[in-house]
Amino acid sequence: MIARVVIAVAAAVLAATVAQAAEIRVLASGATREAYIELAPKFELASGHRLSTTWAGTAEIKKRLAAGDVYDLVIMASYEIDDQIKQGKLVAGSRADLMKSGVAMAVPRGAPKPDIGSVEALKKAILNAKTVGYSSGPSGVYFLTLIEKLGIAQDVKPRLKQTPSGVAVGTLLANKEADIGFQQVSELIHFPGIAYVGPLPAEVQQITTFSAGVHSSARETVATQALVKFLTGPIA
C-alpha cells in the first residue's frame, strides 16, 4: 500500500511538472540567430519549457503578423517592434532590447579582401566590385542610404543584387553570385563558404538594436516572460 501511495504521489508530481512546461512559439530575425541558438538550450534546461522557433526576414515577419499569425514572442529590429506595438500586434510596454549589431562586409572564400578601413577605401571597394550583394532587412535599407550618402548610388545601383527576405547575403557570396556583400556582422561572421572582411568604418557605421516583443495573442504569457527575463539576464 505504501509503495502504491509513493508511486501515485510521484506520478502526480510528474504530471504537474509536465503541465507547467510550455511550448513557446518564437518568430525571430536571422540577425539574432547566432546568440539565440547558443542560449536556447540553456533556457530549456533551466525552465523545462520548450522553444519552437521560426526564422524569417523582417519583411516575412511583418507579413506573418499582418496575416494574423500568432506567436508568443517576436524578435526583430527595435524600430520594427515599436511599429508592431503601435499597430496592436504586440503588447504595449513589452519591448525588451536584447542585442546590437553593426553592418559588415564579406567576400567569397579565397577572394582578395578589400581595404575598408576608411570611408574612401570603402567607397573604392564598392565601386570596384562587379556585383554587390545586400539584404532586404535593416542592413539593406541602410546600405541604400549609404551609397546615396557616398555619392555613388547611380554608379552602383545597376550592379546591386538584393536577397529575398530571410535569405542571407552570405548565400550570394558562397555561390559567387556577388563580389562583395553587406549585412549584419552577426549574419556574416560565421557564414560558411565566405570570408569575413570586417565592419564598416565608424564614421558610416549603423548599429541596429534587436528587441523582443510579446504577441498580443500570446498563449504562454508566463513562460514567455520567463524567456524574456532569461534573454536579458546575466547568462545571456
Backbone torsions as a table, in degrees:
resi	resn	phi	psi	omega
1	MET	NA	-44.7	179.3
2	ILE	-60.7	-42.3	179.7
3	ALA	-61.0	-41.6	-179.7
4	ARG	-65.1	-38.8	178.8
5	VAL	-64.5	-44.6	179.7
6	VAL	-60.6	-44.4	179.9
7	ILE	-63.5	-41.2	-179.6
8	ALA	-63.9	-43.0	179.2
9	VAL	-64.3	-44.3	179.4
10	ALA	-60.6	-41.6	179.4
11	ALA	-64.7	-38.6	179.5
12	ALA	-65.6	-41.8	178.7
13	VAL	-63.3	-44.4	179.6
14	LEU	-62.6	-41.7	179.7
15	ALA	-63.0	-40.2	179.9
16	ALA	-65.2	-40.5	179.6
17	THR	-63.2	-45.2	179.5
18	VAL	-62.7	-39.7	-179.5
19	ALA	-63.7	-33.7	-178.3
20	GLN	-77.9	-25.0	179.7
21	ALA	-69.8	140.4	-176.6
22	ALA	-128.4	155.7	171.2
23	GLU	-99.8	115.4	-177.8
24	ILE	-97.5	120.6	-179.7
25	ARG	-91.1	121.2	-176.9
26	VAL	-119.5	134.9	174.6
27	LEU	-115.2	116.3	-169.4
28	ALA	-135.2	149.6	175.6
29	SER	-73.3	142.3	-179.2
30	GLY	-62.5	-21.9	-179.5
31	ALA	-63.7	-21.5	-177.3
32	THR	-99.1	1.8	-169.3
33	ARG	-63.0	-45.5	-174.8
34	GLU	-55.6	-48.6	-179.5
35	ALA	-71.7	-41.0	-175.7
36	TYR	-61.8	-46.6	-175.5
37	ILE	-69.4	-19.5	175.0
38	GLU	-79.3	-33.6	-176.4
39	LEU	-86.5	-29.7	-174.1
40	ALA	-54.2	-48.7	-179.9
41	PRO	-62.1	-33.9	178.8
42	LYS	-65.1	-40.8	178.0
43	PHE	-66.2	-45.1	-178.8
44	GLU	-61.4	-40.0	179.9
45	LEU	-67.3	-41.6	-176.8
46	ALA	-75.1	-32.0	-173.0
47	SER	-102.0	-26.0	-174.2
48	GLY	85.6	-8.5	177.5
49	HIS	-80.4	162.1	178.3
50	ARG	-120.0	138.1	179.9
51	LEU	-100.0	129.5	173.6
52	SER	-114.7	103.8	-169.2
53	THR	-110.8	131.8	175.4
54	THR	-109.9	125.7	179.7
55	TRP	-99.2	134.9	-178.7
56	ALA	-156.2	160.3	174.3
57	GLY	-76.1	167.0	-177.6
58	THR	-57.3	-46.4	-178.4
59	ALA	-61.2	-40.0	179.8
60	GLU	-69.1	-38.4	177.6
61	ILE	-60.4	-47.6	-179.7
62	LYS	-63.1	-37.8	178.9
63	LYS	-64.1	-43.1	-179.7
64	ARG	-65.5	-42.3	179.7
65	LEU	-66.2	-40.2	178.6
66	ALA	-64.3	-31.5	-179.3
67	ALA	-78.5	-7.2	178.1
68	GLY	94.2	9.8	176.7
69	ASP	-61.7	140.0	-176.1
70	VAL	-108.6	129.3	174.3
71	TYR	-131.3	170.4	175.6
72	ASP	-90.0	-39.9	-177.7
73	LEU	-136.8	140.2	177.8
74	VAL	-120.8	133.4	-179.7
75	ILE	-125.4	121.0	175.0
76	MET	-164.4	-170.2	-177.6
77	ALA	-55.7	142.2	-173.4
78	SER	-57.3	-40.3	-178.2
79	TYR	-68.7	-27.3	175.6
80	GLU	-74.1	-36.8	175.1
81	ILE	-61.3	-44.8	179.0
82	ASP	-59.6	-40.5	-179.2
83	ASP	-66.3	-39.8	178.4
84	GLN	-68.3	-31.0	175.2
85	ILE	-66.1	-42.9	178.2
86	LYS	-61.5	-34.6	179.5
87	GLN	-78.5	-9.0	179.9
88	GLY	85.6	5.1	179.5
89	LYS	-75.2	-30.8	178.4
90	LEU	-118.3	156.2	-174.8
91	VAL	-72.2	131.2	177.5
92	ALA	-60.2	134.0	179.0
93	GLY	82.7	1.9	-176.4
94	SER	-91.8	-6.4	-178.5
95	ARG	-61.1	130.9	176.7
96	ALA	-132.9	118.7	-179.8
97	ASP	-73.8	130.2	-173.8
98	LEU	-109.9	-45.6	-171.8
99	MET	-158.4	166.3	179.0
100	LYS	-132.1	151.2	176.8
101	SER	-149.5	143.5	173.9
102	GLY	-95.2	179.7	178.4
103	VAL	-97.4	140.5	-177.0
104	ALA	-133.9	172.2	177.7
105	MET	-121.5	148.1	175.8
106	ALA	-142.2	165.6	178.6
107	VAL	-134.8	167.0	175.4
108	PRO	-60.6	149.8	178.2
109	ARG	-59.6	132.1	179.9
110	GLY	92.2	-14.6	179.4
111	ALA	-79.6	153.0	176.4
112	PRO	-60.5	143.0	178.3
113	LYS	-94.2	112.7	179.9
114	PRO	-65.7	153.1	173.9
115	ASP	-76.0	123.8	174.6
116	ILE	-128.9	30.5	-177.3
117	GLY	-73.5	-13.4	177.6
118	SER	-136.6	166.4	179.8
119	VAL	-63.3	-41.6	179.5
120	GLU	-64.7	-39.2	178.3
121	ALA	-66.3	-40.4	177.6
122	LEU	-61.6	-45.8	179.5
123	LYS	-58.3	-43.5	179.4
124	LYS	-64.3	-41.8	-179.4
125	ALA	-62.6	-40.2	179.7
126	ILE	-67.5	-43.5	-179.2
127	LEU	-66.1	-30.9	-178.3
128	ASN	-79.9	-15.7	-177.0
129	ALA	-79.2	136.5	178.0
130	LYS	-74.1	-37.2	178.8
131	THR	-136.6	132.7	-177.5
132	VAL	-118.5	118.9	178.8
133	GLY	-90.9	142.0	176.1
134	TYR	-150.1	162.9	-172.2
135	SER	-94.3	171.5	175.2
136	SER	-99.0	7.9	178.2
137	GLY	-96.1	-161.8	-178.1
138	PRO	-56.1	-38.1	-179.6
139	SER	-66.7	-35.8	178.7
140	GLY	-69.1	-41.1	176.5
141	VAL	-59.2	-44.1	179.8
142	TYR	-67.8	-38.9	-177.7
143	PHE	-59.4	-39.3	179.0
144	LEU	-63.9	-37.6	177.2
145	THR	-72.0	-30.2	-179.3
146	LEU	-66.6	-46.6	-178.3
147	ILE	-67.9	-26.9	173.2
148	GLU	-66.8	-45.3	-179.9
149	LYS	-62.2	-36.1	-179.5
150	LEU	-79.8	-8.2	178.7
151	GLY	76.0	23.7	-177.0
152	ILE	-121.0	10.8	-174.6
153	ALA	-57.5	-45.7	-176.9
154	GLN	-64.3	-35.0	178.9
155	ASP	-74.2	-34.4	-171.6
156	VAL	-89.5	-34.8	-173.4
157	LYS	-52.2	-38.6	178.3
158	PRO	-65.1	-15.6	-177.0
159	ARG	-107.7	8.5	-178.6
160	LEU	-82.3	144.5	175.1
161	LYS	-135.0	113.9	-177.1
162	GLN	-98.0	137.7	177.2
163	THR	-80.8	150.3	172.4
164	PRO	-64.5	160.5	179.2
165	SER	-56.1	129.0	178.0
166	GLY	90.0	-7.9	178.7
167	VAL	-98.1	127.5	-176.6
168	ALA	-73.3	143.7	175.3
169	VAL	-61.3	-30.1	177.2
170	GLY	-55.5	-28.5	178.7
171	THR	-64.0	-42.2	177.5
172	LEU	-62.1	-43.0	-177.5
173	LEU	-69.6	-44.0	-179.5
174	ALA	-62.4	-32.6	179.3
175	ASN	-90.3	4.8	-179.4
176	LYS	57.1	37.9	175.8
177	GLU	-95.0	-3.4	176.7
178	ALA	-147.9	147.2	179.7
179	ASP	-81.8	-36.5	175.9
180	ILE	-139.4	159.2	-179.8
181	GLY	-148.3	150.2	-178.3
182	PHE	-124.8	133.1	175.8
183	GLN	-164.0	-178.0	177.8
184	GLN	-59.3	143.1	175.7
185	VAL	-49.9	-45.8	-175.3
186	SER	-64.1	-20.6	-179.2
187	GLU	-94.7	-19.1	-178.1
188	LEU	-100.2	-33.0	-165.2
189	ILE	-63.3	-29.3	-179.6
190	HIS	-114.0	8.7	-173.8
191	PHE	-70.5	131.2	-178.4
192	PRO	-71.5	147.1	174.2
193	GLY	83.2	8.0	178.8
194	ILE	-132.8	169.7	176.5
195	ALA	-118.5	119.7	179.7
196	TYR	-73.4	128.4	-179.5
197	VAL	-93.7	-49.8	178.4
198	GLY	149.7	175.2	-178.6
199	PRO	-76.5	162.0	175.2
200	LEU	-62.7	154.6	175.3
201	PRO	-57.1	147.0	-175.4
202	ALA	-54.0	-35.3	-176.6
203	GLU	-64.0	-25.4	-178.2
204	VAL	-123.9	17.7	-179.1
205	GLN	-76.6	148.5	176.9
206	GLN	-125.4	115.6	179.2
207	ILE	-96.5	125.3	178.1
208	THR	-108.2	130.5	174.1
209	THR	-91.8	130.9	177.4
210	PHE	-105.9	131.7	-171.9
211	SER	-130.9	165.7	177.3
212	ALA	-112.4	149.7	175.8
213	GLY	-142.6	138.7	-178.9
214	VAL	-80.8	131.2	-179.7
215	HIS	-65.8	143.0	-178.8
216	SER	-63.3	-24.8	179.3
217	SER	-111.0	25.9	-179.5
218	ALA	-54.9	137.3	-179.0
219	ARG	-91.8	-24.3	-175.7
220	GLU	-121.2	66.8	-172.9
221	THR	-65.6	-40.5	-178.3
222	VAL	-66.4	-47.9	179.4
223	ALA	-64.3	-36.5	179.7
224	THR	-66.0	-41.0	176.7
225	GLN	-62.4	-35.7	177.4
226	ALA	-65.2	-38.3	178.1
227	LEU	-64.8	-44.8	179.6
228	VAL	-62.2	-42.1	178.6
229	LYS	-61.0	-39.9	179.9
230	PHE	-66.9	-45.4	-177.3
231	LEU	-67.8	-18.4	178.0
232	THR	-109.2	9.5	-176.6
233	GLY	-94.0	-177.0	-175.3
234	PRO	-58.3	-39.3	-179.0
235	ILE	-63.1	-46.0	179.6
236	ALA	-65.7	NA	NA
